[in-house]
Amino acid sequence: MKKRLLCLSLVFCLIFTALAGCKSSKETASDPSKVSLSVGGWPSKEGPALDNMNKQKEAFEKKYPDVTIVPDTWTFDRQTFQAKAAANLLPNVFETGVTEMAANIEQGYTADVTDALKKHGYYEYINPYMKEIIEKDGKVYSLPMTFYAMGIAYNVSLFEKAGLMNDDGTPIYPKTWDELAKTAKKIKDKTGVPGFVFPTTSNNGGWMFTNLAWSYGVEFMKQDKNGKWKATFDTKECADALQFIKDLKWKYDVLPANKLIDGVELYKTYGTGQAAMVMAADTIHTRVSAYDMDINDVGMFPMVAGPKGRISLLGGGVMNVSANSNEKQIDAAINWLADLGKCTPYLTKPGKEYIENSYKARAEDNQFIGTIPPSAWTIDSEVDKFTLEMINKYRNTNENHYKAFNDSLADGSVEFHLEEPVCCQDLYAVLDNCIQEVLNDKNADCRKIIKEANKLFQQGYLDNYNN
């Protein structure tokens, strides 16, 4: 409710926008037999991506003459989403991260697509990790699309200058957090460039800290027998994880001088060669393309291990159908996405063309191609197999720069972990403060900081959620 109230000021602008150019998400009143399907995330700039989408639109409408695709350039962000949802102005089809799904389902913004997924033969093949994210009470509220896994992105040139690259292009990379700190120190000593960059603000620090803490054995919350959530990270393990961040600053001196690093600054620091390593998803290419980073300098190695193992957050993207969509629109949405090679284990001819055109456009734009994402399906997906073919066809850098990362996802040596189940953004904000404290105070008491953070998270957020 609070978020909705905060966003009311945006509603009027969105309504005017809708009146000016947006068609209704319902079927067109002039011809009830026609299905109008508004699709969010439509490219707004001239170029290969827009050309590819327009081509798909033309082919789809020819294939399904009862459906009209209505382009909508809106893409998800938290600032505008609540206002659009409250004003019933969401496009029929829109993408979000899996981290948004719990709130979207709870607030009733996404349609129940269970029957449609069963009709199309998808439901039984959804990866259990993905199903846990998009399903509630036996009903599925989103269309599974892509997973991402976390690892460590590194700058190949800086590794070479520090003597950390083998002749075949494979990196001499750290396997544990302790080794990562020492590797970062070696890079700093050899090149003068900070060996590692870690975020600290806008919830980004807390988000990445959970990955670190899980590998130390931390459980951030548990649900008791009455269904109440309890904060459970007031532990030595969590304090030890925070001590690692503190040591990066005060023991090893391998972090950038800037202590206020949000998500944009994080990838800018890495993408402009001002840090040698960063914790990142395998979608790192989308983060650094704006900084003209040489794609031959982009490398990835597996998430390093803590005392309890090598653990990676499993995140990704899903396609949603807005809650006000009817059965015909849901069916049209699934057919549209299938012809984009998205949200389906099966490969259509249009989907095949779209996927190849997408990789071809990325290659022409000199975007990094090489990492292989985890599958959203339990079967040997036709889409996954063809996507791998396209990655191999359009690969534009030395495969050995990131082979260890790809291998770690394929051989199961990395354990996946889902985002915390409730109040996770609030948890990240609390953890941001913990990180800033230890970076600003050489004498900070990590055990005390974590104890106070656990208490704050319980009293300030979980108690409210429980009530």
C-alpha positions in Angstrom: 0.0 0.0 0.0 2.8 2.4 0.9 4.4 1.8 -2.5 1.2 2.4 -4.3 0.6 5.7 -2.5 4.2 6.8 -3.3 3.5 6.1 -6.9 0.2 7.9 -7.3 1.9 11.0 -8.7 3.0 8.9 -11.7 -0.4 7.5 -12.4 -1.8 10.6 -14.1 1.1 10.8 -16.5 0.7 7.2 -17.4 -3.0 7.6 -18.0 -2.4 10.5 -20.4 0.2 8.3 -22.2 -2.3 5.5 -22.5 -5.0 7.8 -23.8 -2.6 9.3 -26.3 -1.4 6.2 -27.9 -1.9 2.9 -26.1 -4.6 0.4 -27.1 -6.6 -1.4 -24.5 -5.2 -4.7 -23.2 -8.6 -6.2 -23.8 -9.8 -7.4 -27.2 -10.6 -4.6 -29.6 -14.1 -3.4 -29.3 -14.5 -2.8 -33.0 -13.9 -6.5 -33.8 -14.4 -8.9 -30.9 -12.8 -11.8 -32.9 -9.5 -10.0 -33.0 -7.1 -10.3 -30.1 -5.0 -7.2 -29.2 -1.8 -8.2 -27.4 0.4 -5.4 -26.1 4.0 -6.4 -25.7 6.4 -4.5 -23.4 10.1 -4.0 -23.8 9.8 -3.2 -27.5 13.1 -1.6 -28.7 12.8 2.2 -28.9 15.9 2.9 -31.0 16.5 2.3 -34.7 18.7 -0.6 -35.3 19.0 -4.4 -35.7 17.0 -5.2 -32.5 14.0 -3.1 -33.6 14.2 -4.4 -37.2 14.2 -8.0 -35.8 11.2 -7.3 -33.7 9.2 -5.6 -36.5 10.0 -8.6 -38.7 8.7 -11.0 -36.1 5.6 -8.9 -35.6 4.8 -9.0 -39.4 5.4 -12.7 -39.6 3.4 -13.5 -36.5 0.4 -11.5 -37.5 0.4 -13.3 -40.9 0.6 -16.6 -39.1 -2.1 -15.7 -36.6 -4.4 -13.2 -38.4 -6.7 -13.0 -35.4 -4.0 -11.4 -33.3 -2.7 -7.8 -33.4 0.6 -7.1 -31.7 0.7 -3.7 -30.1 4.4 -2.6 -29.4 5.0 -0.9 -26.0 8.5 0.4 -25.2 8.0 0.4 -21.5 10.4 -1.8 -19.6 10.2 -2.8 -16.0 11.6 -0.6 -13.3 10.4 -0.3 -9.7 9.8 3.4 -10.0 7.0 3.1 -12.6 5.8 -0.5 -12.2 3.5 0.1 -9.2 1.9 3.1 -10.8 1.2 1.3 -14.1 -0.1 -1.8 -12.2 -2.4 0.3 -10.0 -3.7 2.2 -13.0 -4.3 -1.1 -14.9 -1.9 0.0 -17.6 0.6 -2.8 -17.7 1.1 -4.3 -21.2 -0.2 -7.8 -21.6 3.3 -9.2 -21.9 6.2 -7.8 -19.8 9.5 -9.0 -18.5 10.7 -8.8 -14.9 13.5 -10.4 -12.9 12.6 -13.5 -10.9 13.3 -11.4 -7.8 10.1 -9.5 -8.4 7.8 -12.5 -8.7 6.8 -13.0 -5.0 5.6 -9.4 -4.8 3.9 -9.6 -8.2 2.0 -12.7 -7.3 1.0 -11.4 -3.8 -0.3 -8.2 -5.3 -2.2 -10.0 -8.0 -0.5 -8.3 -11.0 0.2 -11.4 -13.0 -2.2 -13.9 -14.6 -2.5 -17.5 -13.7 -1.0 -19.3 -16.7 -1.1 -22.8 -15.4 -3.7 -24.3 -17.7 -2.1 -22.6 -20.7 1.3 -24.0 -19.9 -0.2 -27.5 -19.5 -2.1 -27.1 -22.8 1.2 -26.2 -24.6 3.1 -29.0 -23.0 5.5 -26.9 -21.0 4.3 -27.2 -17.4 5.8 -30.6 -16.5 9.3 -29.6 -17.8 9.8 -26.4 -15.8 13.0 -26.5 -13.8 12.1 -27.0 -10.1 14.2 -24.0 -9.1 12.2 -21.9 -11.5 8.9 -23.4 -10.4 9.6 -22.5 -6.8 9.9 -18.9 -7.9 6.9 -18.6 -10.2 4.4 -21.0 -8.5 2.1 -20.5 -5.5 -0.4 -22.9 -4.1 -0.1 -25.1 -7.2 -0.6 -22.3 -9.7 2.0 -20.8 -12.0 2.0 -17.0 -12.5 4.8 -16.5 -15.0 6.4 -17.9 -18.1 9.9 -19.2 -17.4 12.6 -17.7 -19.6 16.2 -17.5 -18.6 18.4 -18.3 -15.6 21.6 -16.6 -14.7 24.3 -17.8 -12.4 26.8 -15.7 -10.4 30.6 -16.0 -10.8 33.6 -13.7 -10.9 34.2 -11.5 -13.9 37.8 -10.6 -14.4 39.8 -8.3 -16.7 42.0 -10.4 -18.9 44.6 -7.7 -19.5 45.1 -6.9 -15.9 45.4 -10.7 -15.1 48.1 -10.8 -17.8 50.0 -7.9 -16.4 49.9 -9.6 -13.0 51.2 -12.9 -14.4 47.9 -14.7 -13.9 47.2 -15.9 -17.4 48.4 -19.2 -18.9 49.6 -19.4 -22.5 46.4 -21.1 -23.6 44.3 -18.2 -22.4 43.0 -19.9 -19.2 43.3 -17.7 -16.0 45.2 -18.7 -12.9 42.1 -18.0 -10.8 41.3 -18.2 -7.1 39.2 -21.0 -5.8 38.3 -19.6 -2.3 37.5 -16.2 -0.9 40.8 -16.2 0.9 42.6 -16.9 -2.4 40.5 -14.2 -4.1 41.8 -11.6 -1.6 45.4 -12.6 -2.2 44.9 -12.6 -5.9 43.4 -9.1 -5.7 46.4 -8.0 -3.6 48.8 -9.4 -6.2 47.0 -7.5 -9.0 47.1 -4.3 -7.0 50.8 -4.7 -6.3 51.7 -5.5 -9.9 49.4 -3.0 -11.7 48.4 -0.4 -9.2 44.7 -1.1 -10.1 42.3 -2.2 -7.3 42.0 -6.0 -7.5 38.3 -6.2 -6.6 35.2 -4.0 -6.5 32.3 -4.7 -4.2 29.0 -2.6 -4.1 27.9 -0.8 -1.0 24.7 1.2 -1.8 21.2 1.0 -3.3 20.7 -2.5 -2.0 23.4 -3.8 -4.3 25.9 -4.5 -1.5 23.4 -6.5 0.5 22.3 -8.4 -2.6 25.9 -9.6 -3.3 26.8 -10.0 0.3 24.1 -12.8 0.6 26.1 -14.8 -2.0 29.2 -14.5 0.1 27.4 -15.2 3.4 25.6 -18.4 2.1 29.0 -19.8 1.3 29.9 -19.2 5.0 26.9 -21.2 6.0 24.6 -18.3 6.9 20.8 -18.7 7.0 19.2 -15.2 7.0 15.7 -16.2 8.0 13.6 -19.2 9.0 9.8 -19.7 9.3 8.6 -21.1 12.6 5.8 -23.6 13.1 3.3 -20.8 13.2 4.4 -19.4 9.8 6.2 -16.4 11.3 9.5 -15.4 9.9 12.5 -15.0 12.2 15.8 -13.3 11.4 18.6 -15.9 12.0 21.8 -14.3 10.8 23.1 -13.1 14.2 25.9 -15.7 13.9 29.6 -16.0 13.9 29.5 -17.2 10.3 27.8 -14.0 9.2 30.3 -11.9 11.2 33.1 -13.8 9.5 31.7 -13.0 6.1 31.5 -9.3 7.0 35.1 -9.5 8.3 36.1 -10.7 4.8 34.8 -7.5 3.3 36.5 -5.5 6.1 39.8 -7.2 5.4 39.6 -6.4 1.7 39.7 -2.7 2.8 41.9 -2.7 5.8 44.1 -5.8 5.6 44.6 -6.1 1.8 43.8 -2.6 0.5 42.4 -3.9 -2.8 39.1 -2.0 -3.1 38.6 1.3 -5.0 38.8 4.5 -3.0 35.1 5.2 -3.7 33.1 3.7 -0.9 29.6 4.6 -2.3 29.2 2.1 -5.2 25.7 1.3 -6.6 25.0 -1.1 -9.4 25.8 1.4 -12.2 29.1 2.4 -10.6 30.0 -1.2 -9.9 29.9 -2.2 -13.6 31.3 1.1 -14.7 34.4 0.5 -12.4 34.9 -2.9 -13.9 34.0 -2.0 -17.5 36.5 0.9 -17.6 39.3 -1.1 -16.2 39.4 0.5 -12.8 39.1 -2.9 -11.0 40.3 -6.3 -12.0 37.5 -8.5 -10.6 33.8 -8.2 -9.7 31.1 -10.6 -8.6 28.7 -10.8 -11.5 26.2 -12.8 -13.4 26.9 -14.5 -16.7 25.0 -11.6 -18.3 28.0 -9.4 -17.7 28.2 -8.4 -21.4 24.9 -6.4 -21.0 26.5 -4.5 -18.1 29.7 -3.4 -19.7 28.7 -2.7 -23.3 28.1 1.0 -22.5 31.7 1.4 -21.5 33.4 0.2 -24.7 35.3 -2.4 -22.8 37.3 -4.6 -25.2 35.4 -7.9 -25.3 38.7 -9.7 -25.3 39.2 -8.4 -21.8 36.0 -10.0 -20.5 36.6 -13.2 -18.6 34.6 -15.3 -16.1 35.6 -17.9 -13.6 33.4 -19.8 -11.2 32.1 -18.4 -8.0 34.7 -19.0 -5.3 34.1 -21.1 -2.3 33.6 -20.3 1.4 33.8 -22.7 4.3 30.5 -24.3 3.3 31.1 -24.6 -0.4 30.7 -22.8 -3.7 27.3 -21.2 -3.8 25.7 -19.0 -6.5 22.5 -17.0 -6.5 20.2 -18.3 -9.2 18.4 -15.5 -10.7 17.0 -14.6 -14.1 14.2 -13.2 -16.1 10.6 -14.3 -16.6 7.8 -13.1 -18.9 4.6 -12.2 -17.3 1.1 -11.8 -18.6 -0.8 -9.0 -16.9 -3.6 -10.1 -14.6 -6.3 -8.3 -16.7 -5.5 -10.5 -19.7 -8.1 -13.0 -20.9 -7.7 -16.6 -22.0 -7.2 -15.7 -25.7 -4.5 -13.1 -24.8 -2.7 -15.6 -22.6 -2.7 -18.2 -25.4 -1.5 -15.5 -27.9 1.3 -14.4 -25.5 2.6 -18.0 -25.3 2.5 -18.3 -29.1 4.2 -14.9 -29.5 7.0 -15.8 -27.1 7.5 -19.2 -28.7 8.1 -17.5 -32.0 10.8 -15.5 -30.3 12.4 -18.7 -29.0 11.5 -17.5 -25.4 9.7 -19.2 -22.6 9.5 -22.6 -24.4 11.5 -25.7 -24.6 10.4 -26.3 -28.2 11.9 -24.6 -31.2 9.7 -23.1 -33.8 11.0 -21.9 -37.2 10.4 -18.2 -36.4 12.0 -18.8 -33.0 15.1 -20.3 -34.7 15.3 -17.3 -37.0 14.9 -14.8 -34.1 17.5 -16.4 -31.9 20.1 -16.5 -34.7 19.3 -12.9 -35.7 19.7 -11.8 -32.1 23.2 -13.4 -31.8 24.1 -12.1 -35.3 23.1 -8.6 -34.2 25.2 -8.9 -31.0 28.2 -10.1 -33.0 27.8 -7.2 -35.4 27.6 -4.8 -32.5 30.8 -6.3 -31.1 29.1 -7.5 -27.9 30.7 -10.3 -25.9 29.3 -13.8 -26.7 30.4 -16.9 -24.9 28.9 -17.7 -21.5 26.2 -20.4 -21.5 23.2 -19.8 -19.2 21.6 -22.5 -17.1 18.4 -24.0 -18.5 14.9 -23.2 -17.3 13.8 -26.7 -18.3 14.4 -30.2 -17.1 14.4 -31.7 -20.6 17.1 -31.4 -23.3 15.4 -28.3 -24.6 15.4 -27.7 -28.4 15.8 -24.0 -27.7 18.7 -24.6 -25.4 20.5 -26.8 -27.9 20.0 -24.3 -30.7 21.1 -21.4 -28.5 24.3 -23.3 -27.7 24.8 -23.7 -31.5 24.5 -20.0 -31.9 26.9 -19.2 -29.1 29.5 -21.5 -30.7 28.8 -20.0 -34.1 29.1 -16.4 -33.1 31.6 -16.7 -30.3 33.9 -13.8 -30.7 36.5 -14.2 -27.9 38.9 -16.9 -26.6 36.7 -19.6 -25.1 39.4 -20.4 -22.5 38.8 -17.0 -20.9 35.5 -18.3 -19.4 35.6 -22.0 -20.0 36.0 -22.8 -16.3 32.8 -20.8 -15.6 30.8 -22.7 -18.2 32.2 -26.0 -17.0 31.2 -25.3 -13.4 27.6 -24.8 -14.4 27.6 -28.0 -16.5 29.3 -30.3 -13.9 27.3 -29.3 -10.9 30.3 -28.1 -8.9 28.3 -24.9 -8.0 25.4 -25.1 -5.7 22.5 -22.8 -6.6 20.6 -20.8 -4.0 17.4 -18.8 -4.5 16.9 -15.3 -3.2 15.7 -14.9 0.3 11.9 -15.5 0.5 10.5 -12.4 2.1 11.5 -8.7 2.6 14.7 -9.3 0.7 15.1 -5.8 -0.6 14.8 -4.6 3.1 17.4 -7.1 4.1 19.8 -5.8 1.4 19.4 -2.3 2.6 20.2 -3.4 6.2 23.3 -5.3 4.9 24.4 -2.2 2.8 24.7 -0.3 6.1 26.8 -3.1 7.6 29.2 -3.0 4.7 29.5 0.7 4.8 30.3 0.6 8.5 33.2 -1.8 8.2 34.6 0.2 5.2 34.5 3.4 7.1 35.8 2.2 10.4 39.0 0.2 10.8 38.0 -0.7 14.3 34.4 -1.7 13.5 33.2 -4.8 15.5 31.7 -7.2 12.9 30.0 -9.3 15.5 28.3 -6.4 17.1 27.3 -4.9 13.7 25.6 -8.2 12.6 23.9 -8.6 15.9 22.3 -5.1 15.6 21.5 -5.7 12.0 19.7 -8.9 12.8 17.6 -7.1 15.5 16.8 -4.2 13.1 15.7 -6.5 10.3 13.4 -8.5 12.7 11.8 -5.5 14.4 11.7 -3.1 11.5 10.7 -5.5 8.7 9.9 -9.1 9.5 7.6 -8.3 12.5 5.6 -6.0 10.2 5.5 -8.7 7.5 4.4 -11.3 10.0 1.5 -9.0 11.1 
